[in-house]
Amino acid sequence: MGQPVVHFEVIGKDPRRLRNYYGDLFGWEFDTDSPVAPAVSEAGNYGFVNHDATADGVGIPGGVGGGVGYDGYAIFYVGVPNVEAALQQAESLGGTRVMGPHTNPAGHLVVGHFTDPEGHLIGVTGPA
Protein backbone atom coordinates (compact mmCIF):
# COMPACT_ATOMS: atom_id res chain seq x y z
CA MET A 1 0.00 0.00 0.00
CA GLY A 2 1.13 3.56 -0.66
CA GLN A 3 1.26 6.35 1.89
CA PRO A 4 -2.07 6.91 3.70
CA VAL A 5 -4.26 9.97 4.14
CA VAL A 6 -3.69 10.85 7.81
CA HIS A 7 -5.40 14.20 8.42
CA PHE A 8 -7.87 16.67 6.95
CA GLU A 9 -8.55 20.30 7.72
CA VAL A 10 -10.85 23.15 6.81
CA ILE A 11 -9.35 26.64 7.08
CA GLY A 12 -11.22 29.91 6.88
CA LYS A 13 -11.36 33.52 8.01
CA ASP A 14 -13.89 32.79 10.83
CA PRO A 15 -12.75 29.49 12.38
CA ARG A 16 -15.17 29.70 15.32
CA ARG A 17 -18.11 29.97 12.91
CA LEU A 18 -16.74 27.06 10.84
CA ARG A 19 -16.33 24.91 13.96
CA ASN A 20 -19.91 25.72 14.97
CA TYR A 21 -21.12 24.86 11.47
CA TYR A 22 -19.31 21.51 11.25
CA GLY A 23 -20.16 20.73 14.87
CA ASP A 24 -23.87 21.26 14.18
CA LEU A 25 -23.70 19.46 10.83
CA PHE A 26 -21.69 16.37 11.83
CA GLY A 27 -21.78 16.36 15.65
CA TRP A 28 -18.05 17.13 15.85
CA GLU A 29 -16.52 18.51 19.04
CA PHE A 30 -13.22 20.37 18.96
CA ASP A 31 -10.10 20.70 21.12
CA THR A 32 -8.44 24.09 20.57
CA ASP A 33 -5.67 23.57 23.14
CA SER A 34 -3.06 21.96 20.85
CA PRO A 35 -0.58 24.14 18.95
CA VAL A 36 -0.35 24.21 15.16
CA ALA A 37 2.14 25.88 12.83
CA PRO A 38 1.39 29.62 12.42
CA ALA A 39 1.39 29.11 8.65
CA VAL A 40 -1.73 26.94 9.11
CA SER A 41 -3.81 28.85 11.68
CA GLU A 42 -3.82 31.57 14.33
CA ALA A 43 -2.62 30.31 17.71
CA GLY A 44 -5.55 29.05 19.78
CA ASN A 45 -7.89 29.21 16.81
CA TYR A 46 -7.40 25.69 15.44
CA GLY A 47 -9.71 22.98 16.71
CA PHE A 48 -8.80 19.31 16.34
CA VAL A 49 -11.87 17.10 15.94
CA ASN A 50 -12.20 15.28 19.28
CA HIS A 51 -12.78 11.87 17.74
CA ASP A 52 -10.36 10.41 15.26
CA ALA A 53 -12.42 7.39 14.25
CA THR A 54 -15.61 5.52 14.96
CA ALA A 55 -15.67 2.48 17.24
CA ASP A 56 -15.06 0.26 14.19
CA GLY A 57 -11.94 2.26 13.21
CA VAL A 58 -13.45 4.26 10.35
CA GLY A 59 -12.36 7.87 9.91
CA ILE A 60 -9.26 10.02 10.03
CA PRO A 61 -8.28 12.88 12.35
CA GLY A 62 -8.95 16.43 11.30
CA GLY A 63 -9.22 20.03 12.34
CA VAL A 64 -10.86 23.37 11.61
CA GLY A 65 -9.02 26.66 12.01
CA GLY A 66 -7.59 29.74 10.34
CA GLY A 67 -8.22 33.38 11.14
CA VAL A 68 -8.68 36.80 9.60
CA GLY A 69 -5.48 36.68 7.52
CA TYR A 70 -5.94 33.12 6.23
CA ASP A 71 -7.37 32.17 2.85
CA GLY A 72 -10.04 29.49 2.98
CA TYR A 73 -9.47 25.94 1.79
CA ALA A 74 -10.25 22.32 2.53
CA ILE A 75 -7.36 19.87 2.33
CA PHE A 76 -6.27 16.33 3.13
CA TYR A 77 -2.77 15.38 4.29
CA VAL A 78 -0.78 12.32 3.25
CA GLY A 79 1.67 10.93 5.80
CA VAL A 80 5.24 10.90 4.49
CA PRO A 81 8.60 10.10 6.09
CA ASN A 82 10.17 13.40 4.94
CA VAL A 83 8.09 16.48 4.08
CA GLU A 84 10.86 18.34 2.22
CA ALA A 85 11.62 15.28 0.07
CA ALA A 86 7.90 14.85 -0.70
CA LEU A 87 7.57 18.52 -1.70
CA GLN A 88 10.63 18.23 -3.94
CA GLN A 89 9.20 15.11 -5.58
CA ALA A 90 5.81 16.83 -6.07
CA GLU A 91 7.62 19.67 -7.84
CA SER A 92 9.69 17.30 -9.99
CA LEU A 93 6.47 15.63 -11.17
CA GLY A 94 4.86 18.93 -12.22
CA GLY A 95 3.33 20.17 -8.97
CA THR A 96 3.97 23.52 -7.32
CA ARG A 97 5.10 24.07 -3.74
CA VAL A 98 2.71 26.39 -1.89
CA MET A 99 3.88 26.19 1.73
CA GLY A 100 6.50 24.58 3.86
CA PRO A 101 7.93 22.71 5.26
CA HIS A 102 6.80 24.24 8.58
CA THR A 103 7.21 22.68 12.01
CA ASN A 104 4.46 23.00 14.61
CA PRO A 105 5.35 24.92 17.82
CA ALA A 106 5.76 21.68 19.78
CA GLY A 107 8.49 20.70 17.31
CA HIS A 108 7.30 17.18 16.52
CA LEU A 109 5.26 17.55 13.32
CA VAL A 110 6.11 19.08 9.94
CA VAL A 111 3.58 20.13 7.29
CA GLY A 112 3.76 21.28 3.69
CA HIS A 113 1.33 22.10 0.87
CA PHE A 114 1.60 21.76 -2.88
CA THR A 115 -0.74 21.93 -5.85
CA ASP A 116 -0.93 19.08 -8.31
CA PRO A 117 -0.61 19.74 -12.07
CA GLU A 118 -4.33 20.71 -12.20
CA GLY A 119 -4.10 23.10 -9.25
CA HIS A 120 -5.62 20.96 -6.46
CA LEU A 121 -4.20 21.76 -3.03
CA ILE A 122 -2.70 18.72 -1.27
CA GLY A 123 -0.91 18.46 2.09
CA VAL A 124 1.93 16.29 3.31
CA THR A 125 2.89 15.77 6.93
CA GLY A 126 5.56 13.85 8.77
CA PRO A 127 7.90 13.79 11.74
CA ALA A 128 10.27 16.64 12.53
Secondary structure, DSSP 8 states (H G I E B T S, - for coil): ----EEEEEEEES-HHHHHHHHHHHH---EE--S---TTTS-TT--EEES-SS-TTS----EEEEE-TT---EEEEEEE-S-HHHHHHHHHHTT-EEEEEEEE-TTSSEEEEEEE-TT--EEEEEEE-
